[in-house]
Amino acid sequence: MSQRKYKILVIGPGGRHIENFIERIRQDAQEIVLITDREFESNAVKEKYRVSFSLKRLMNHIQTPKKIAEIIKCTNPDIIHVHQLNSVAYYSVRANRKHKLPLVVTAWGSDVLINPEKSRILKSLVKYVLNRATAFTADAHFVGDTMQKLVPEKKLDVTICNFGVRETNLTIEKKQVVYSNRLHNKLYRIEEVLIAFSKFYQKNKDWKLIVAATGTETEMLQKKSIELGINEVVEFPGFVSAEENNKNYAKAKIYVSIPESDATAISLLEAMYYECIPVVSNLPANHEWVQDGVNGVIVEHIKDEFISKALPLLDGDAGSKNRKIILDKGTENASRSIFVGLHERLISMK
């Protein structure tokens, strides 16, 4: 796919997002150098460096950009790709001032949608990066639009791209299962999922709910299921492996994700790939994938019993439509093509 192999410096907090990104570009990058804040194992990365991205430690404001600048100088990459439009990007942009290499920043969602509203300092930090980075990626158009509104005086170079879904040959017969796998904290409103399911279950006794993942509210949610009288049909498996997660999508008919705020959730795309009917929050990013009453349900009122609205869609071709949507624009190969194409374009403009 790549016109030529290139050397890339990836900067971001260690974790699944960085792991997924490196997997997308590893075939096309001649060499991948990583700067992160924790232990990270990957045979695709030639060199790894650790720094602190914290804003609270005042010495980081001097030491972190200085260390990143030194790494840029000694590794001499063709391009820099930074993940998270927060302190990570702020330190990276400052470190790149003298080197003036093409620098891409990938926004993760809350860094653009929530942080700038928390304080003027965080808003100024985001605007500093927006005014100085070469290009940006976001996983939803409305995230890109929000970035542009923050700096109306500059036309941003924004590419819409997510990490994509890995295609599999997994085939499991669908069952009367509702699946939820978002984190158990306030943002994701899992308690409302339990309440809605308890109402749904009163008329649909052959259904069960799987509530994967964990979080600060796990114990409370388990007690809530007992209080609602649905603990016999609600399963709390905790964090599940990728393989088990895929099996849960494959056997579930309905997928529920109703956070207060979100960009494009990879879990939504995965659920659609496995032909689930998604029941999701009324958020701009979800409207880019789900059309209410056509291939899923947009929840207008969180206190309603919203799960049963998915039942009529089970009798049509909504599931196969969802899979086709993902095959067309949401797979790993599609993601790889977009990311690598962006890198090659920016490198060619050096």
VONU-593156 format. One record per residue: x, y, z of N, C-alpha, C in turn. Coordinates in steps of 0.2 Angstrom, whole numbers, plus 2048, in hexadecimal, padded with zeros to 3 digits. Layout:
XYZXYZXYZ/...
***
This chain:
8047FA800800800800804806800/80A80680480E80C80581280D7FF/8138137FC8178157F781E8147F9/8208157FF827814801826813809/82B81080B82B80F81382D815816/82A81781C82C81D81F82D81C826/83182082A83382083182E825835/82B82283A82682683D827826845/82682B84882682C84F81F82D852/81D82885681682885881782A860/81382E86281383186980C83186C/80B82D87180582D87480582987B/7FF82987F7FF8258857FE81D883/8028198878028128857FB80F886/7F980A8827F28078837F080587C/7EA80387C7E78008767E7804870/7E580B8717E580F86B7EC80F867/7F181086B7F88108687F9809865/7F78048687F97FD8667F57FC85F/7EF7FE85F7EB7FE8597EE802853/7F08088557F380C8507F980984D/7FD80785180480484F8027FE84A/7FD7FA84C7FC7F48487F97F6841/7F67FC8407F37FE83A7F9800835/7FE80383880480683480A802833/80A7FD8378117F98378137F6831/80E7F482C8107F28268137F7821/8127FD82281480281E819807820/81B80682782080A82A82780682A/82C80A82783280682783580682F/83380B83383580A83A83080E83E/82F80B84482A80F84882E81084F/82E81685183181885782B81B85C/82B81986282581A86682881E86D/82482486E82582787481E826878/81F82487E81982288281A824889/81582288E81682489581681E899/81681889681581289A81880C896/81980689981C8008968177FE890/81A7FD88A8177FB88481B7F6881/8187F087F81B7EB87C8187EA875/81C7EB87081A7EA8698217E8865/8207E38618267E185D8267E5856/8217EA8558217EE8508257F5851/8277F685782A7FC8598317FB85A/8367FF85683D7FE85784080185D/83E80785F84080A86483B80D869/83B80D86F83680F874839814879/83681987A83881E87F832820884/83482188A82E82388F82F82A891/82A82E892829835894823835898/82283B89C81C83C8A081984289C/81284089B80E84589780A84A89C/80B8498A380784C8A88088548A7/8028578A880385F8A88048618B0/80285D8B480285F8BB80985F8BE/80E85B8BB81585C8BD8188618B9/81A8678BD81C86D8B982286C8B5/8278688B882D8668B482C8638AD/8268608AD82585D8A68248628A1/8228688A282186D89D82886F89A/82D86E89D83486F89B837868898/83786389D83A85D89B837859896/83185889682E85489182F856889/82D85D88882F85F88183685E87F/83B86088484285F883844858881/84185388584384C88484084A87D/83A84C87B83784A87583B84D86F/83D85387084185786B84885386A/84B85086F85184D86F85084686B/84A84386C84983D86984783E861/844843860843845859849846855/84E84985885584B855859844854/85984085985D83A85885A834854/85383485385082F84F84E832848/84D83884784C83B84184783883D/84183883F83B83583C839839836/83583683183283A82B82C83D82D/82883B83382283E83582183C83C/81D84084081B83F84681383E847/81183984A80A83884B808838853/80583D85580383D85C7FC83B85E/7FB8388637F48368657F283986C/7ED83C86B7E98408707EB848870/7E684C86F7E685386E7E6856875/7EB8558797EB8578807F3859881/7F58578877FC859889801855885/7FF84F88280384B87E80584F878/80085287580185586E80485C870/80285F87680586687780D865878/80F86087C81685F87D81A85D876/81685987281985786C81A85D867/81586186681586786281B86B864/81B86D86A82187186D82886E86B/82886786C82F86486A830864863/82B86585F82C86585782E86B854/82E87185882E877856835879851/83A87685484087785084187284A/83E86C84B83F86784683A868840/83486B84282F86C83C82E866838/82D86083B82B85A83782385A837/821857832819856831817852838/81285583B810853841808852841/80684C8427FE84A8427FC849849/7F684C84B7F384B8517ED847850/7EC8428547E583E8547E284085A/7DC8438597D784485F7D383E861/7D383D8677CF83786A7C883886C/7C683E86C7BF84086E7BE845873/7BF84287A7BE84687F7C384C880/7C984B87D7CE85087D7CC856879/7C78558747C585B8707BE85D873/7BA8588747B38598767B285B87D/7B68598827B585A8897BA85F88C/7C085D88B7C686188E7C686888D/7C486B8877C48728867BF87688A/7BA87288C7B48758907B6875897/7BB87189A7BC8718A17C08778A3/7C487A89F7C88808A27CB88389C/7CC88A89D7CF88E8987D788C896/7DA88989B7E188689A7E1881895/7DC87C8967DC8768927DA87888B/7D587D88A7D387F8847D9883880/7DD8878847E288A8817E888587E/7E88808827ED87A8807EB87787A/7E58758797E28728737E387786D/7E187D86E7E28828687E9883866/7EE88386B7F588386A7F787E865/7F48788667F68728627F387385B/7EC87485B7E98758557EC87A850/7EF87F8537F288584F7F988384C/7FC87D84F80387C84D80487584A/80087084B8018698487FF86A841/80286583D8018658367FB863834/7F885D8377F285A8357EF85683B/7E985483A7E585183F7E184B83D/7E08478417DB8428407D6841845/7CF83F8447CA83E8497C6839846/7C283584B7BE8308497B7831847/7B68388477AF83A8467AF841843/7AB84283E7AB84983B7A984E840/7A584D8457A38528497A985484E/7AD84F84F7B38518537B885684F/7B98548497BD8588447B985F844/7B38608447AF8668437B086A84A/7B086784F7B286A8567B986D856/7BE8698547C486C8537C587284F/7C18728497C28788457BF87E848/7B987D84C7B688284F7BA886855/7BF8828577C388585C7C888985A/7CA8898537CF88D8507CC88F849/7C78938497C48958427C889983E/7CE89C8407D289F83C7D789B838/7D78958397DC8908367D888A833/7D988982C7D68838297DA87D82B/7D787982F7DA8738317DA86D82C/7DF86982C7E08638287DE85D82C/7D785B82B7D48568307D285082B/7D584A82D7D384482A7CF84082F/7C983D82C7C58398307C7832830/7C982F8357CB8288357CB82583C/7C881F83C7C881B8437CD815842/7CE8128487D380C8477D0806844/7CA8068437C780083E7C67FA842/7C27F583F7C07EF8427C47E983F/7C67E58437CA7DF8407C57DA83D/7C57D88377C17D38347C37CC837/7BD7C88387BE7C183A7BA7BD836/7BB7B68377B67B18347B17AE839/7B17B283F7AD7AF8457A57AF843/7A27A984479B7A98427987A5848/7937A984C7907A68517887A7851/7847A385277D7A485177B7A9856/7777AE8547747B48587707B185D/7707B486376C7B28697687B886C/7647B78707607BD8737647C0878/7697C487676E7C787A76F7CE879/76F7D287E7717D987E7787DA880/77C7DD87D7837DE87F7857E5880/7887E688678B7EC8887937EB88A/7977EF88779E7EE8897A27F588A/79E7FA88C7A280088E7A4800895/7A88058977AB80589E7A68068A3/7A78048A97A28058AE7A380B8B2/7A28118AF7A38178B279D81C8B0/79D8218B37978268B37968288AB/79B8298A879B82B8A179682789C/79782089E79481B89978D81989B/78B81B8A178481A8A37818138A3/78580F8A57848078A577E8068AA/77D80A8AF7778098B377180A8B0/77080F8AB76A8108A776980A8A2/76F8078A076E80189C76A7FB8A0/76C7FA8A67697F58AB7627F78AC/7607FD8AD7597FF8AE7557FE8A8/7588008A27547FF89C7537F889B/7587F489C7587EC89B7527E98A0/7527EC8A674D7E98AA7467EA8A8/7457F08A573E7F18A273D7ED89C/7427EC8987427E88927417E1893/7447DF8997437D889A73C7D689D/7397DA89F7327D98A272D7D689C/72F7D889672B7D589072F7D188C/7357D088D73A7CC88973E7C788E/73B7C289073E7BE8967437B9893/7447B888C7497B488A74F7B7888/7507BE88A7567C188875B7C288E/7617C388D7667C489276A7CA891/76E7CD8957727D38957797D1897/77E7D28937857D18947887D8895/78B7DA89B78E7E089D7957DF89E/7997DF8987A07DE8997A47E489B/7AA7E489C7AF7E989F7AE7EA8A6/7B27EF8A97B17F08B07B27F88B1/7B27FA8B77B38018B97B28038C0/7B18098C17B080C8C87A980A8CA/7A48098C679D8078C879C8008C7/7A07FB8C679F7F48C579B7F18CB/79D7F28D179A7F08D77937F28D8/7927F98D778C7FC8D77877F98D2/7897F88CC7857F58C67837EE8C8/7887EA8CB7867E38CD7807E38D2/7817E88D777B7E88DC7757EB8D9/7767EF8D47707F28D176C7ED8CD/7707E88CA76C7E28C67687DE8CB/76B7DD8D17677D98D67617DD8D8/7627E48D975C7E88DB7577E88D6/7597E88D07547E88CA7517E18C9/7537DC8CC7517D58CB7537D28C5/7587D48C275A7D18BB7617CE8BC/7647CD8C276B7CA8C376B7C38C0/7667C08BF7667B98BC7677B98B5/7667BF8B27667BF8AA76B7C48A8/76F7C78AD7747CC8AB77B7C98AD/7807C98A87867C68A978B7CC8AA/7907CB8AF7957D08AF79C7CC8AE/79E7CB8A87A57C88A77AB7CB8A9/7AA7D28AA7B07D68AB7B47D88A4/7BA7D98A47BE7DB89E7BE7D489A/7BD7D48947BD7CE8907C37CF88B/7C57C98897CA7C98837C77CB87D/7CB7CD8787C97CF8717C57C986E/7C77C386F7C47BE86C7BD7BD870/7BC7BD8767B67BD87A7B17C3878/7B47C88777B07CE8757AD7CD86F/7B17CB86A7AE7C98637A97C4863/7A97BF8687A47BA86879E7BD86B/79F7C18707997C58737957C986E/7997CD8697967D08647927CB85F/7957C685E7937C185978C7BE85B/78B7BD8617857B98647807BE866/7827C586777D7CA8697797CC863/7727CD86476E7D085F76E7D8860/76F7DA86676E7E28677757E486B/7777EA86977D7ED86D77B7F3870/77D7F587677B7FB8797817FF87B/78180587A78680A87C78381187C/78281388277F81A88378381F887/78982088678D82588A78A82C889/78C83088E78A83788D78E83B888/79483988779883C88179D83787E/79E8388787A28338757A483586D/7A983386B7AB8338647A982C861/7AC82A85B7AA8248587AD81E85D/7A981A8607AB8158647AD80F860/7B380C8607B580685C7B080085E/7AD8008647A97FB8667A27FB862/7A080186079A80285C79C7FF855/7A18008527A37FE84C7A47F684C/7A77F48517A77EC8527A07E9853/79C7EC8567957E98577927E9850/7927EE84C78F7EF8467927EA841/7997E884279C7E383D7997DD83F/7977DB8457947D584778D7D5846/78A7DA8437837DA84177E7DB847/7817DE84C77C7E08527787E6850/7737E785376F7ED8537717F2858/7747F78567777FC85C77280085E/77280186576D80686977280B86C/77281186A77781586B77581C86D/77982087177782787377682B86D/77283186E77183686977783B869/77C83886678383C86578583D85E/78884385C78984485578D83E852/79283B856796836853792830851/78D82E85578982885478582984E/78382F84C77E831847782830840/78983084078D82E83B78D827839/78B82383D78B81B83C78481883C/77F81B84177981884277381D840/76F81A83C76981E83A76381B83E/76081F84275A81D847755819843/75381384574E80F84275080C83C/75680D83975880A83375D804834/763806838768801839769801841/76580584576680584C76280984F/76380B85675E80F85A76381585D/76081B85C76382185F75F822865/76282286B75E82387175D82A873/75782C87275583487475483587B/75183087F75083188675282B88A/75782D88E75B828891757824896/75282789974E82489E74881F89B/74881F89474381B891745814891/74180F88F74380888E745808887/74B80988574D80A87E74F80487A/7507FE87E7537F887B74E7F5876/7477F58787427F28747427F586D/7447FB86C7447FF8667487FB860/74D7F78637517F385E74D7ED85B/7487EB85F7457E485D7437E4855/73F7E985373D7E984C7427E8847/7487EB84974E7EB8447517E4843/74F7E08487527D984874F7D5842/7497D78407457D383B7477D5834/74B7DA83374D7DD82C7547DB82B/7577E082775E7DF8247637E4828/7617E782E7657EC83176C7E9833/76C7E38357727E08377777DF831/7757DD82B7797DC82677B7E3823/7777E88247797EF82277E7F1826/77E7F082C7837F283178A7EF82F/78A7E982E7907E582C7937E8825/78F7EA8207917ED81A7947F481B/7917F88207947FE82179B7FE824/79C7F98287A37F882B7A87F6826/7A57F18227AA7EE81D7AC7F4818/7A77F88177A97FE8127AD803814/7AD80581B7B180A81D7B380A824/7B38048277B580382E7B97FE830/7BD7FB82B7C17F582D7C87F882E/7CD7F38307D47F58327D77F782B/7D67F38267D97F581F7D77FC81D/7D17FE81E7CE80581C7D280A821/7D38088277D780D82C7DE80D82A/7E18088287E88088267E980C820/7E580B81B7E580F8157E5817816/7E181981A7E082081C7E6823820/7E881F8257ED8228297F4822825/7F581D8217FB81D81D7FB822817/7F58238147F482880F7F682F812/7F38308187F583781B7FC83881C/7FF83381F80783382080B83481A/80983181480D83180E80C83880B/80583B80C80484180980884780C/80884781380C84C81781384B816/81684581581D84481481F84780D/81B84680981C84880281D850801/81985380681985A80681F85E80A/82385A80D82985C81182D86180D/
***
